[in-house]
Amino acid sequence: MKLICIGRNYTDHIEELENEKPTDPVVFLKPDTAILLKKQPFFIPDFSDNIHHEVEVLVKINRVGKFIDKKFAHKYYNEIGLGIDFTARDLQQKLKEKGLPWEKAKAFDGAAVVGNWVPKDTYENLDELDFSLKKNGEEVQRGNTRLMLWKIDELIEYVSKYFTLKIGDIIFTGTPAGVGKVQAGDSLEGFIEEKQFFSIRVK
Ligand code: MG
């Protein structure tokens, strides 16, 4: 399985990193080895001094598909989750300056937190989901899927032009503003509405 990640999908986050607004979604992949194992802490890798948290709504694909029209995209997922796209911001910055791919900054072991899953029909409207991240008990990120530049079904249409979607693939739908550095000893908890989807420790 693969993790398909969307970058720059929330205007407020684009502004905080002083990135240009994209005309198409920014897409990158993480391998399955990037998934942080359940109940394991996240270890800060020694190649970075600036690991950022990016909390993101996740979508789990449950049907094989290619060239999926957004009208039918809802048939390709049943579950919604929440996770973190950990990013070595210092390394990513260097790679961006040189026009190089981001994998070393985004796809390293443990760089993808995948929390619990709930059926998508838990929610009346997936384009109105409130979600947030707490660091050491204090809220550091809050977003609402209404503020996505490309909504879930549009993202599925877009990414399936390039990649065949397979059962178990996960889409990371992008992060809102408030990304920031994590340090050893931090605890991170993610929520959709009031429900906790993950709780991890940083070491
Ligand atoms: Mg991200």
py3Dmol code that shows the C-alpha trace and the ligand (Angstrom):
import py3Dmol

protein = """\
ATOM      1  CA  MET A   1       0.000   0.000   0.000  1.00  0.00           C
ATOM      2  CA  LYS A   2       1.010   3.593  -0.422  1.00  0.00           C
ATOM      3  CA  LEU A   3       0.401   6.906   1.270  1.00  0.00           C
ATOM      4  CA  ILE A   4      -0.604   9.663  -1.118  1.00  0.00           C
ATOM      5  CA  CYS A   5      -0.034  13.057   0.444  1.00  0.00           C
ATOM      6  CA  ILE A   6      -1.388  16.425  -0.596  1.00  0.00           C
ATOM      7  CA  GLY A   7       0.590  19.588   0.085  1.00  0.00           C
ATOM      8  CA  ARG A   8      -0.628  23.188   0.200  1.00  0.00           C
ATOM      9  CA  ASN A   9      -4.326  22.408   0.433  1.00  0.00           C
ATOM     10  CA  TYR A  10      -5.209  25.099   3.009  1.00  0.00           C
ATOM     11  CA  THR A  11      -4.691  28.776   2.227  1.00  0.00           C
ATOM     12  CA  ASP A  12      -3.692  29.708   5.774  1.00  0.00           C
ATOM     13  CA  HIS A  13      -0.869  27.116   5.771  1.00  0.00           C
ATOM     14  CA  ILE A  14       0.350  28.236   2.322  1.00  0.00           C
ATOM     15  CA  GLU A  15       0.639  31.741   3.722  1.00  0.00           C
ATOM     16  CA  GLU A  16       2.521  30.709   6.858  1.00  0.00           C
ATOM     17  CA  LEU A  17       5.220  28.968   4.786  1.00  0.00           C
ATOM     18  CA  GLU A  18       5.200  31.770   2.198  1.00  0.00           C
ATOM     19  CA  ASN A  19       4.524  29.283  -0.577  1.00  0.00           C
ATOM     20  CA  GLU A  20       2.843  30.134  -3.839  1.00  0.00           C
ATOM     21  CA  LYS A  21      -0.758  29.085  -4.241  1.00  0.00           C
ATOM     22  CA  PRO A  22      -0.744  26.029  -6.499  1.00  0.00           C
ATOM     23  CA  THR A  23      -2.834  25.767  -9.650  1.00  0.00           C
ATOM     24  CA  ASP A  24      -2.933  21.974  -9.163  1.00  0.00           C
ATOM     25  CA  PRO A  25      -2.687  19.997  -5.916  1.00  0.00           C
ATOM     26  CA  VAL A  26       0.867  19.317  -4.737  1.00  0.00           C
ATOM     27  CA  VAL A  27       1.245  15.531  -4.489  1.00  0.00           C
ATOM     28  CA  PHE A  28       3.937  13.341  -2.989  1.00  0.00           C
ATOM     29  CA  LEU A  29       4.123   9.757  -1.740  1.00  0.00           C
ATOM     30  CA  LYS A  30       5.339   8.054   1.393  1.00  0.00           C
ATOM     31  CA  PRO A  31       6.139   4.331   1.455  1.00  0.00           C
ATOM     32  CA  ASP A  32       4.427   1.996   3.921  1.00  0.00           C
ATOM     33  CA  THR A  33       7.635   1.932   5.981  1.00  0.00           C
ATOM     34  CA  ALA A  34       6.912   5.572   6.931  1.00  0.00           C
ATOM     35  CA  ILE A  35       3.939   4.520   9.064  1.00  0.00           C
ATOM     36  CA  LEU A  36       4.642   4.924  12.755  1.00  0.00           C
ATOM     37  CA  LEU A  37       3.910   1.592  14.376  1.00  0.00           C
ATOM     38  CA  LYS A  38       0.975   1.513  16.782  1.00  0.00           C
ATOM     39  CA  LYS A  39       1.832   2.396  20.382  1.00  0.00           C
ATOM     40  CA  GLN A  40       5.382   3.334  19.428  1.00  0.00           C
ATOM     41  CA  PRO A  41       6.829   6.769  20.180  1.00  0.00           C
ATOM     42  CA  PHE A  42       8.047   8.990  17.363  1.00  0.00           C
ATOM     43  CA  PHE A  43      11.846   9.237  17.516  1.00  0.00           C
ATOM     44  CA  ILE A  44      13.317  12.471  16.199  1.00  0.00           C
ATOM     45  CA  PRO A  45      15.756  11.417  13.456  1.00  0.00           C
ATOM     46  CA  ASP A  46      19.344  12.579  13.781  1.00  0.00           C
ATOM     47  CA  PHE A  47      19.372  14.240  10.337  1.00  0.00           C
ATOM     48  CA  SER A  48      17.009  17.030  11.377  1.00  0.00           C
ATOM     49  CA  ASP A  49      16.860  19.777  14.005  1.00  0.00           C
ATOM     50  CA  ASN A  50      13.427  20.936  12.969  1.00  0.00           C
ATOM     51  CA  ILE A  51      10.760  18.253  12.741  1.00  0.00           C
ATOM     52  CA  HIS A  52       7.304  19.783  12.255  1.00  0.00           C
ATOM     53  CA  HIS A  53       3.910  18.293  13.004  1.00  0.00           C
ATOM     54  CA  GLU A  54       1.251  18.594  10.279  1.00  0.00           C
ATOM     55  CA  VAL A  55      -2.126  17.249  11.374  1.00  0.00           C
ATOM     56  CA  GLU A  56      -4.236  15.994   8.458  1.00  0.00           C
ATOM     57  CA  VAL A  57      -7.548  14.286   7.758  1.00  0.00           C
ATOM     58  CA  LEU A  58      -7.013  10.833   6.232  1.00  0.00           C
ATOM     59  CA  VAL A  59      -9.082   8.838   3.763  1.00  0.00           C
ATOM     60  CA  LYS A  60      -8.702   5.075   3.364  1.00  0.00           C
ATOM     61  CA  ILE A  61      -9.310   3.668  -0.108  1.00  0.00           C
ATOM     62  CA  ASN A  62     -11.435   0.506  -0.211  1.00  0.00           C
ATOM     63  CA  ARG A  63     -11.729  -0.192  -3.960  1.00  0.00           C
ATOM     64  CA  VAL A  64      -9.284  -0.357  -6.805  1.00  0.00           C
ATOM     65  CA  GLY A  65      -9.702   2.576  -9.154  1.00  0.00           C
ATOM     66  CA  LYS A  66      -8.131   4.691 -11.857  1.00  0.00           C
ATOM     67  CA  PHE A  67      -9.468   7.849 -13.561  1.00  0.00           C
ATOM     68  CA  ILE A  68     -12.176   8.204 -10.921  1.00  0.00           C
ATOM     69  CA  ASP A  69     -14.673  10.956 -11.582  1.00  0.00           C
ATOM     70  CA  LYS A  70     -15.287  13.101  -8.521  1.00  0.00           C
ATOM     71  CA  LYS A  71     -19.011  12.280  -8.803  1.00  0.00           C
ATOM     72  CA  PHE A  72     -18.178   8.639  -8.022  1.00  0.00           C
ATOM     73  CA  ALA A  73     -15.217   9.221  -5.698  1.00  0.00           C
ATOM     74  CA  HIS A  74     -17.337   8.624  -2.587  1.00  0.00           C
ATOM     75  CA  LYS A  75     -17.685   4.963  -3.634  1.00  0.00           C
ATOM     76  CA  TYR A  76     -13.946   4.447  -3.176  1.00  0.00           C
ATOM     77  CA  TYR A  77     -13.709   5.072   0.575  1.00  0.00           C
ATOM     78  CA  ASN A  78     -15.663   4.123   3.662  1.00  0.00           C
ATOM     79  CA  GLU A  79     -13.440   5.324   6.467  1.00  0.00           C
ATOM     80  CA  ILE A  80     -12.065   8.620   7.674  1.00  0.00           C
ATOM     81  CA  GLY A  81      -9.145   9.081  10.011  1.00  0.00           C
ATOM     82  CA  LEU A  82      -6.615  11.567  11.270  1.00  0.00           C
ATOM     83  CA  GLY A  83      -2.838  11.521  11.230  1.00  0.00           C
ATOM     84  CA  ILE A  84       0.363  13.494  11.154  1.00  0.00           C
ATOM     85  CA  ASP A  85       2.580  14.163   8.168  1.00  0.00           C
ATOM     86  CA  PHE A  86       5.866  14.655  10.046  1.00  0.00           C
ATOM     87  CA  THR A  87       8.226  16.856   8.076  1.00  0.00           C
ATOM     88  CA  ALA A  88      11.920  17.589   8.513  1.00  0.00           C
ATOM     89  CA  ARG A  89      11.410  21.255   7.674  1.00  0.00           C
ATOM     90  CA  ASP A  90      15.123  22.136   7.601  1.00  0.00           C
ATOM     91  CA  LEU A  91      15.888  19.345   5.158  1.00  0.00           C
ATOM     92  CA  GLN A  92      12.769  20.060   3.091  1.00  0.00           C
ATOM     93  CA  GLN A  93      13.819  23.702   2.793  1.00  0.00           C
ATOM     94  CA  LYS A  94      17.225  22.700   1.424  1.00  0.00           C
ATOM     95  CA  LEU A  95      15.658  20.254  -1.040  1.00  0.00           C
ATOM     96  CA  LYS A  96      13.115  22.854  -2.181  1.00  0.00           C
ATOM     97  CA  GLU A  97      15.845  25.428  -2.787  1.00  0.00           C
ATOM     98  CA  LYS A  98      17.652  22.973  -5.035  1.00  0.00           C
ATOM     99  CA  GLY A  99      14.467  21.852  -6.767  1.00  0.00           C
ATOM    100  CA  LEU A 100      14.979  18.296  -5.481  1.00  0.00           C
ATOM    101  CA  PRO A 101      12.321  15.774  -4.415  1.00  0.00           C
ATOM    102  CA  TRP A 102      11.104  15.922  -0.806  1.00  0.00           C
ATOM    103  CA  GLU A 103      11.243  12.249   0.140  1.00  0.00           C
ATOM    104  CA  LYS A 104      14.128  12.451   2.572  1.00  0.00           C
ATOM    105  CA  ALA A 105      12.251  15.163   4.491  1.00  0.00           C
ATOM    106  CA  LYS A 106       8.823  13.526   4.376  1.00  0.00           C
ATOM    107  CA  ALA A 107       9.038   9.789   3.789  1.00  0.00           C
ATOM    108  CA  PHE A 108      11.476   8.610   6.433  1.00  0.00           C
ATOM    109  CA  ASP A 109      10.583   5.842   8.906  1.00  0.00           C
ATOM    110  CA  GLY A 110       7.925   6.964  11.372  1.00  0.00           C
ATOM    111  CA  ALA A 111       7.031  10.106   9.419  1.00  0.00           C
ATOM    112  CA  ALA A 112       3.391   9.099   8.990  1.00  0.00           C
ATOM    113  CA  VAL A 113       1.100   8.826  11.994  1.00  0.00           C
ATOM    114  CA  VAL A 114      -2.088   6.959  11.120  1.00  0.00           C
ATOM    115  CA  GLY A 115      -4.671   7.137  13.884  1.00  0.00           C
ATOM    116  CA  ASN A 116      -7.931   5.270  14.357  1.00  0.00           C
ATOM    117  CA  TRP A 117     -10.567   4.972  11.658  1.00  0.00           C
ATOM    118  CA  VAL A 118     -14.297   5.628  11.781  1.00  0.00           C
ATOM    119  CA  PRO A 119     -16.970   4.958   9.152  1.00  0.00           C
ATOM    120  CA  LYS A 120     -17.411   8.024   6.968  1.00  0.00           C
ATOM    121  CA  ASP A 121     -21.144   8.066   7.659  1.00  0.00           C
ATOM    122  CA  THR A 122     -20.285   8.965  11.276  1.00  0.00           C
ATOM    123  CA  TYR A 123     -20.336  12.495   9.875  1.00  0.00           C
ATOM    124  CA  GLU A 124     -23.129  14.243   8.080  1.00  0.00           C
ATOM    125  CA  ASN A 125     -20.832  16.273   5.870  1.00  0.00           C
ATOM    126  CA  LEU A 126     -17.175  15.399   5.250  1.00  0.00           C
ATOM    127  CA  ASP A 127     -16.620  18.887   3.881  1.00  0.00           C
ATOM    128  CA  GLU A 128     -17.443  20.387   7.295  1.00  0.00           C
ATOM    129  CA  LEU A 129     -15.143  18.453   9.635  1.00  0.00           C
ATOM    130  CA  ASP A 130     -13.475  20.275  12.481  1.00  0.00           C
ATOM    131  CA  PHE A 131     -10.139  18.789  13.490  1.00  0.00           C
ATOM    132  CA  SER A 132      -7.300  19.792  15.758  1.00  0.00           C
ATOM    133  CA  LEU A 133      -3.964  18.867  17.261  1.00  0.00           C
ATOM    134  CA  LYS A 134      -2.933  19.353  20.867  1.00  0.00           C
ATOM    135  CA  LYS A 135       0.703  19.480  21.910  1.00  0.00           C
ATOM    136  CA  ASN A 136       1.260  18.867  25.598  1.00  0.00           C
ATOM    137  CA  GLY A 137      -2.439  19.518  26.188  1.00  0.00           C
ATOM    138  CA  GLU A 138      -2.574  22.830  24.319  1.00  0.00           C
ATOM    139  CA  GLU A 139      -4.177  23.288  20.947  1.00  0.00           C
ATOM    140  CA  VAL A 140      -1.580  24.115  18.266  1.00  0.00           C
ATOM    141  CA  GLN A 141      -3.492  23.408  15.042  1.00  0.00           C
ATOM    142  CA  ARG A 142      -7.159  23.651  14.150  1.00  0.00           C
ATOM    143  CA  GLY A 143      -8.727  23.238  10.757  1.00  0.00           C
ATOM    144  CA  ASN A 144     -11.989  22.550   8.993  1.00  0.00           C
ATOM    145  CA  THR A 145     -12.235  20.532   5.786  1.00  0.00           C
ATOM    146  CA  ARG A 146     -14.472  23.303   4.397  1.00  0.00           C
ATOM    147  CA  LEU A 147     -11.247  25.332   3.992  1.00  0.00           C
ATOM    148  CA  MET A 148      -9.572  22.794   1.700  1.00  0.00           C
ATOM    149  CA  LEU A 149      -8.691  24.159  -1.736  1.00  0.00           C
ATOM    150  CA  TRP A 150      -9.476  20.687  -3.120  1.00  0.00           C
ATOM    151  CA  LYS A 151     -12.083  18.631  -1.307  1.00  0.00           C
ATOM    152  CA  ILE A 152     -11.749  14.895  -0.663  1.00  0.00           C
ATOM    153  CA  ASP A 153     -13.640  13.799  -3.792  1.00  0.00           C
ATOM    154  CA  GLU A 154     -11.727  16.234  -5.978  1.00  0.00           C
ATOM    155  CA  LEU A 155      -8.435  14.940  -4.589  1.00  0.00           C
ATOM    156  CA  ILE A 156      -9.434  11.361  -5.437  1.00  0.00           C
ATOM    157  CA  GLU A 157     -10.287  12.417  -8.987  1.00  0.00           C
ATOM    158  CA  TYR A 158      -6.960  14.223  -9.289  1.00  0.00           C
ATOM    159  CA  VAL A 159      -4.582  11.665  -7.810  1.00  0.00           C
ATOM    160  CA  SER A 160      -6.251   8.747  -9.611  1.00  0.00           C
ATOM    161  CA  LYS A 161      -5.238  10.296 -12.931  1.00  0.00           C
ATOM    162  CA  TYR A 162      -1.659   9.506 -11.989  1.00  0.00           C
ATOM    163  CA  PHE A 163      -1.813   6.544  -9.615  1.00  0.00           C
ATOM    164  CA  THR A 164      -4.041   3.497  -9.538  1.00  0.00           C
ATOM    165  CA  LEU A 165      -5.688   3.572  -6.132  1.00  0.00           C
ATOM    166  CA  LYS A 166      -5.576   0.237  -4.349  1.00  0.00           C
ATOM    167  CA  ILE A 167      -7.384  -1.161  -1.332  1.00  0.00           C
ATOM    168  CA  GLY A 168      -5.721   0.118   1.832  1.00  0.00           C
ATOM    169  CA  ASP A 169      -4.047   3.137   0.266  1.00  0.00           C
ATOM    170  CA  ILE A 170      -4.306   6.237   2.434  1.00  0.00           C
ATOM    171  CA  ILE A 171      -4.684   9.823   1.308  1.00  0.00           C
ATOM    172  CA  PHE A 172      -3.270  12.570   3.548  1.00  0.00           C
ATOM    173  CA  THR A 173      -5.383  15.584   2.623  1.00  0.00           C
ATOM    174  CA  GLY A 174      -3.113  18.442   3.710  1.00  0.00           C
ATOM    175  CA  THR A 175      -2.575  20.505   6.831  1.00  0.00           C
ATOM    176  CA  PRO A 176      -4.041  23.795   8.053  1.00  0.00           C
ATOM    177  CA  ALA A 177      -1.982  26.568   9.683  1.00  0.00           C
ATOM    178  CA  GLY A 178      -0.177  26.126  12.961  1.00  0.00           C
ATOM    179  CA  VAL A 179       2.540  23.661  11.970  1.00  0.00           C
ATOM    180  CA  GLY A 180       5.445  23.745  14.389  1.00  0.00           C
ATOM    181  CA  LYS A 181       8.433  22.029  15.868  1.00  0.00           C
ATOM    182  CA  VAL A 182       8.251  18.963  18.085  1.00  0.00           C
ATOM    183  CA  GLN A 183      10.755  18.130  20.790  1.00  0.00           C
ATOM    184  CA  ALA A 184      11.642  15.060  22.786  1.00  0.00           C
ATOM    185  CA  GLY A 185       9.140  14.709  25.609  1.00  0.00           C
ATOM    186  CA  ASP A 186       6.209  16.231  23.693  1.00  0.00           C
ATOM    187  CA  SER A 187       2.867  14.501  23.581  1.00  0.00           C
ATOM    188  CA  LEU A 188       0.624  14.935  20.537  1.00  0.00           C
ATOM    189  CA  GLU A 189      -3.098  14.208  20.421  1.00  0.00           C
ATOM    190  CA  GLY A 190      -5.313  14.530  17.371  1.00  0.00           C
ATOM    191  CA  PHE A 191      -9.068  15.097  17.308  1.00  0.00           C
ATOM    192  CA  ILE A 192     -11.892  15.199  14.795  1.00  0.00           C
ATOM    193  CA  GLU A 193     -14.678  17.154  16.422  1.00  0.00           C
ATOM    194  CA  GLU A 194     -14.375  15.992  20.077  1.00  0.00           C
ATOM    195  CA  LYS A 195     -13.147  12.468  19.419  1.00  0.00           C
ATOM    196  CA  GLN A 196      -9.506  11.530  19.904  1.00  0.00           C
ATOM    197  CA  PHE A 197      -7.949   9.665  16.950  1.00  0.00           C
ATOM    198  CA  PHE A 198      -4.365   9.310  18.150  1.00  0.00           C
ATOM    199  CA  SER A 199      -2.086  10.036  21.045  1.00  0.00           C
ATOM    200  CA  ILE A 200       1.678   9.727  20.606  1.00  0.00           C
ATOM    201  CA  ARG A 201       4.875  10.598  22.422  1.00  0.00           C
ATOM    202  CA  VAL A 202       7.966  12.191  20.903  1.00  0.00           C
ATOM    203  CA  LYS A 203      11.380  10.887  21.939  1.00  0.00           C
TER     204      LYS A 203
END
"""
ligand_1 = """\
1
MG
Mg 1.384 17.719 4.881
"""
view = py3Dmol.view(width=600, height=400)
view.addModel(protein, "pdb")
view.setStyle({"model": 0}, {"cartoon": {"style": "trace"}})
view.addModel(ligand_1, "xyz")
view.setStyle({"model": 1}, {"stick": {}})
view.zoomTo()
view.show()
